[in-house]
């Protein structure tokens, strides 16, 4: 059964750090593009970061560049999002998702259940 399960969220003060995990089952992460999204209270879904399969090139939304890092452990089949220098605006539910593309079209077909990150003083 194909599944993505996130963990690692929590409550931290501004400037703090967290590491989110996205454990995959039923498929190998290294063969797919994976992304992290977040949804803040009262706001829409925002793409945060992407990680290519194979070479592992990562991309980020401007607001998190230099603070967040996406990585993957192929042996554990787990995707990570390291969150450093957290800000109040980083408060959101964070989701991982698998990206597929074919014939010029792309879509996200599997999503995790989400993990809450709360930044407050």
Secondary structure, 3 states (H helix, E strand, C coil): CCEEEEECCEEECCCCCEEEEEEEECCCHHHCEEEEEEECCCCCEEEEEEECCCCCCEEECHHHCCCEEEEEECCCCEEEEEECCCCHHHCEEEEEEEEEEECCEEEEEEECCCEEEEECC
